[in-house]
Amino acid sequence: MKLSVYGKGGIGKSTISCNLSIALARRGKKVLQIGCDPKHDSTFTLTGFLIPTIINTLQSKDYHYEDIWPEDIIYEGYSTVNCVEAGGPPAGAGCGGYVVGETVKLLKELNAFYEYDIILFDVLGDVVCGGFAAPLNYSDYCLIITDNGFDALFAANRITASVREKAKTHPLRLAGLIGNRTQTRDLIDKYVSACPMPILEILPLIEDIRISRVQGKTLFELAESNSSLYNICQFYLNIADHLLSMPEGVIPKELEDQKLFKLLSDFYLNPTNDNTNESNLDFLLI
């Protein structure tokens, strides 16, 4: 199974990805997590350091693929989760999507791409170009991380459009939304009522989740010395169990930008009114 994790920048994709990778490994699966961000920081809570990127390694070998071995690019992290960082071009130059393609190409040449039960792509946020969608070319499911706010749901809707487009030519489905750092879910529910898709889990706003990344460790590792964190780990195990059940998923149909804007803005203006009152939004659309 191949998964792509998307969402607004800063929404917590890497924290969720690392803990979900461990949850899947705890269910007996051989897991590879691929960081797909030029910042190459997706996997550091699993490995404890910033591992060399695919781009770094290719450059050091003068792009001679035949001189690269699996141990040059694949690093074992906590709970036997294997880690790769694709890396990317310098800021403002090149295409990160090209790097993702080269990463998959190299893993295939090393006969590593198909050795895993689970490959999880942790994708950078807030980009909607073709390169941004490249991991979807290799994925069975997309997971979208959001919170209960306008900006994150607006980004989720754009990602939904990418899933719908890729599903035309690939066996791709949206597994669903994961709400992160969410005390309430009214706006998420409002969006899902208009754009139907599963909600896999709602992760509450818990300080331990936030500071775990600052500490450079996953919640599962921290739970070894703080048993109170085991209940939080259960959220990720629940998501893993659902994914391993091979859900049908959906091919979503995103909302038009203006319709989404009206839907969410009207909810703030008239939280008790289930019907969109467009007249209240005229001043917002000028």
C-alpha positions as CSV (number, residue, x, y, z in Angstrom):
1,M,0.0,0.0,0.0
2,K,1.2,3.4,-0.9
3,L,0.0,6.5,0.9
4,S,0.5,10.3,0.3
5,V,-0.1,12.7,3.1
6,Y,-1.0,16.2,2.1
7,G,-2.2,19.4,3.8
8,K,-1.6,23.1,4.4
9,G,1.9,24.0,5.3
10,G,2.5,23.8,9.0
11,I,-0.6,21.8,9.7
12,G,1.4,18.9,11.2
13,K,1.8,16.5,8.3
14,S,5.3,15.3,9.3
15,T,4.3,14.7,12.9
16,I,1.3,12.7,11.8
17,S,3.3,10.9,9.1
18,C,6.0,9.7,11.5
19,N,3.6,8.5,14.2
20,L,1.4,6.9,11.6
21,S,4.5,5.1,10.1
22,I,5.3,3.7,13.5
23,A,1.7,2.7,14.1
24,L,1.7,0.7,10.8
25,A,5.0,-0.8,11.8
26,R,3.5,-1.8,15.2
27,R,0.9,-3.7,13.2
28,G,3.6,-5.8,11.6
29,K,4.2,-3.9,8.4
30,K,7.5,-3.1,6.7
31,V,7.3,0.7,6.3
32,L,9.3,3.2,4.3
33,Q,8.6,6.9,4.8
34,I,9.7,9.3,2.0
35,G,10.0,12.9,2.8
36,C,9.1,15.0,-0.2
37,D,10.1,18.5,0.9
38,P,13.2,20.3,0.0
39,K,13.6,21.2,3.7
40,H,14.3,17.4,4.2
41,D,13.0,17.4,7.8
42,S,10.2,14.9,7.5
43,T,11.9,12.0,9.1
44,F,14.2,13.5,11.8
45,T,12.0,12.5,14.7
46,L,12.3,8.9,13.4
47,T,16.1,8.9,12.9
48,G,17.2,11.6,15.3
49,F,19.1,13.6,12.6
50,L,18.7,15.1,9.2
51,I,19.6,12.3,6.9
52,P,21.3,12.9,3.5
53,T,18.9,13.5,0.7
54,I,18.6,11.7,-2.6
55,I,19.8,14.8,-4.3
56,N,22.8,15.0,-2.0
57,T,23.7,11.4,-2.7
58,L,23.2,11.7,-6.5
59,Q,25.4,14.8,-6.6
60,S,28.1,13.1,-4.6
61,K,28.1,10.2,-7.1
62,D,28.0,12.5,-10.1
63,Y,24.6,11.1,-10.9
64,H,25.9,7.6,-11.5
65,Y,23.0,5.6,-10.3
66,E,25.0,2.4,-10.6
67,D,27.3,3.6,-7.8
68,I,24.5,4.0,-5.3
69,W,23.5,1.3,-2.8
70,P,20.4,1.1,-0.6
71,E,22.4,1.9,2.5
72,D,23.5,5.2,0.9
73,I,19.9,6.5,0.9
74,I,17.8,4.4,3.2
75,Y,18.2,4.9,6.9
76,E,16.5,2.9,9.7
77,G,14.6,4.9,12.2
78,Y,12.7,4.2,15.4
79,S,10.6,1.1,15.5
80,T,12.3,-0.3,12.3
81,V,10.6,2.4,10.1
82,N,12.9,3.0,7.1
83,C,13.4,6.6,6.0
84,V,14.3,8.4,2.8
85,E,14.5,12.2,2.2
86,A,14.1,13.2,-1.5
87,G,15.4,16.7,-0.9
88,G,14.9,19.2,-3.7
89,P,16.4,22.0,-5.7
90,P,17.6,25.3,-4.1
91,A,14.9,27.7,-3.1
92,G,13.4,29.3,-6.1
93,A,14.9,27.0,-8.6
94,G,13.9,23.7,-10.1
95,C,10.9,21.4,-9.4
96,G,10.4,19.3,-6.3
97,G,8.1,17.0,-8.3
98,Y,11.0,16.0,-10.5
99,V,13.0,15.0,-7.4
100,V,10.2,12.8,-6.2
101,G,10.2,11.1,-9.6
102,E,13.9,10.6,-9.4
103,T,13.6,9.2,-5.9
104,V,11.1,6.6,-7.0
105,K,13.2,5.8,-10.1
106,L,16.3,5.2,-7.9
107,L,14.4,3.0,-5.4
108,K,13.1,0.9,-8.3
109,E,16.6,0.5,-9.7
110,L,17.7,-0.6,-6.3
111,N,14.8,-3.1,-6.1
112,A,13.7,-1.4,-2.9
113,F,10.4,0.3,-4.0
114,Y,8.4,-3.0,-3.9
115,E,10.1,-4.5,-0.8
116,Y,7.8,-2.6,1.6
117,D,4.3,-3.3,2.7
118,I,3.7,0.4,3.2
119,I,5.3,3.4,1.5
120,L,4.3,6.7,2.9
121,F,5.0,10.0,1.0
122,D,5.1,13.0,3.3
123,V,4.4,15.9,0.9
124,L,5.3,19.6,1.3
125,G,2.3,21.9,1.7
126,D,0.6,24.8,-0.1
127,V,1.7,24.1,-3.6
128,V,-0.7,23.1,-6.4
129,C,1.6,22.7,-9.4
130,G,1.9,19.4,-11.3
131,G,5.1,18.5,-9.4
132,F,3.4,18.9,-6.1
133,A,1.0,16.2,-7.2
134,A,3.7,13.8,-8.3
135,P,3.5,11.5,-5.3
136,L,-0.1,10.8,-6.2
137,N,1.1,9.1,-9.3
138,Y,2.4,6.3,-7.1
139,S,-0.2,6.2,-4.4
140,D,-3.2,4.1,-3.6
141,Y,-4.6,6.5,-1.1
142,C,-4.3,10.2,-0.3
143,L,-4.8,11.5,3.3
144,I,-5.5,15.2,3.8
145,I,-4.5,16.8,7.1
146,T,-6.6,19.8,8.1
147,D,-7.7,21.8,11.2
148,N,-11.0,23.4,11.9
149,G,-10.0,26.7,10.2
150,F,-10.7,28.4,6.9
151,D,-7.1,28.3,5.5
152,A,-6.5,24.6,6.1
153,L,-9.9,23.6,4.6
154,F,-9.3,25.9,1.6
155,A,-6.0,24.1,1.0
156,A,-7.7,20.7,1.6
157,N,-10.2,21.6,-1.1
158,R,-7.4,22.4,-3.6
159,I,-5.7,19.1,-2.8
160,T,-9.1,17.3,-3.3
161,A,-9.1,18.7,-6.8
162,S,-5.6,17.2,-7.4
163,V,-6.9,13.8,-6.2
164,R,-9.9,14.0,-8.5
165,E,-7.7,14.8,-11.5
166,K,-5.1,12.1,-10.8
167,A,-7.9,9.5,-10.2
168,K,-8.8,9.8,-13.9
169,T,-5.6,8.0,-14.9
170,H,-4.4,6.3,-11.7
171,P,-6.0,3.8,-9.2
172,L,-6.0,6.5,-6.6
173,R,-8.6,7.2,-3.9
174,L,-9.0,9.7,-1.1
175,A,-8.9,7.8,2.2
176,G,-10.2,10.8,4.0
177,L,-9.5,13.8,6.2
178,I,-7.6,13.8,9.5
179,G,-8.4,16.7,11.7
180,N,-5.3,17.9,13.6
181,R,-5.0,20.2,16.7
182,T,-8.8,20.5,16.7
183,Q,-10.8,21.3,19.7
184,T,-14.0,21.6,17.7
185,R,-14.9,20.2,14.3
186,D,-17.9,22.3,13.2
187,L,-16.2,23.8,10.2
188,I,-14.8,20.4,9.1
189,D,-18.3,18.9,9.4
190,K,-19.7,21.8,7.3
191,Y,-17.2,21.2,4.6
192,V,-17.7,17.4,4.5
193,S,-21.4,17.9,4.3
194,A,-20.9,19.9,1.1
195,C,-18.0,17.8,-0.2
196,P,-18.5,14.2,1.0
197,M,-15.5,12.3,2.2
198,P,-14.6,10.2,5.2
199,I,-13.2,11.7,8.4
200,L,-10.6,9.2,9.6
201,E,-9.8,10.8,13.0
202,I,-9.9,14.0,14.9
203,L,-6.7,14.7,16.9
204,P,-7.3,17.1,19.7
205,L,-5.1,20.1,20.6
206,I,-2.6,18.4,22.9
207,E,0.6,20.1,24.0
208,D,2.5,16.8,24.1
209,I,1.9,16.4,20.3
210,R,3.3,19.8,19.5
211,I,6.4,19.6,21.7
212,S,7.2,16.0,20.6
213,R,8.6,17.4,17.3
214,V,10.5,20.1,19.2
215,Q,12.0,17.3,21.3
216,G,13.0,15.4,18.1
217,K,11.1,12.3,19.0
218,T,7.9,10.6,18.1
219,L,5.0,10.2,20.6
220,F,5.6,6.4,20.5
221,E,9.2,6.8,21.6
222,L,8.3,9.4,24.3
223,A,5.6,7.0,25.6
224,E,8.3,4.6,26.6
225,S,9.2,7.0,29.5
226,N,5.7,8.6,29.9
227,S,2.9,6.0,29.9
228,S,0.3,8.8,29.8
229,L,1.1,9.3,26.1
230,Y,-0.1,5.8,25.2
231,N,-3.7,7.1,24.9
232,I,-2.5,9.6,22.3
233,C,-0.7,6.9,20.4
234,Q,-4.0,5.1,20.0
235,F,-5.2,7.8,17.7
236,Y,-2.5,6.9,15.2
237,L,-3.1,3.2,15.7
238,N,-6.8,3.7,14.9
239,I,-5.9,5.4,11.6
240,A,-3.5,2.6,10.8
241,D,-6.1,-0.1,11.5
242,H,-8.6,1.7,9.2
243,L,-6.1,1.9,6.3
244,L,-5.0,-1.7,6.7
245,S,-8.7,-2.7,6.3
246,M,-8.3,-1.4,2.7
247,P,-11.1,1.1,2.7
248,E,-13.0,1.8,-0.5
249,G,-12.1,5.5,-0.3
250,V,-13.7,8.1,-2.6
251,I,-13.0,10.1,-5.7
252,P,-14.0,13.5,-4.3
253,K,-15.5,16.5,-6.2
254,E,-14.0,19.7,-4.9
255,L,-16.1,22.8,-4.4
256,E,-15.5,25.8,-6.6
257,D,-13.4,28.4,-4.8
258,Q,-16.2,31.0,-4.5
259,K,-18.7,28.4,-3.2
260,L,-16.2,27.2,-0.6
261,F,-15.6,30.7,0.4
262,K,-19.3,31.4,0.8
263,L,-19.9,28.1,2.7
264,L,-17.2,28.7,5.3
265,S,-17.5,32.4,5.6
266,D,-21.3,32.2,6.0
267,F,-20.8,29.7,8.7
268,Y,-18.8,32.2,10.7
269,L,-21.3,35.0,10.1
270,N,-24.4,32.8,10.7
271,P,-23.3,29.8,12.8
272,T,-26.8,28.7,13.6
273,N,-28.1,29.0,10.0
274,D,-27.8,25.9,7.9
275,N,-28.7,27.7,4.7
276,T,-26.1,29.9,2.9
277,N,-27.1,33.5,3.0
278,E,-25.2,35.0,0.1
279,S,-26.4,38.6,0.9
280,N,-24.3,38.6,4.1
281,L,-21.2,37.9,2.0
282,D,-21.4,40.5,-0.6
283,F,-19.1,42.8,1.3
284,L,-16.5,40.0,1.5
285,L,-16.5,39.4,-2.3
286,I,-15.9,43.0,-3.4
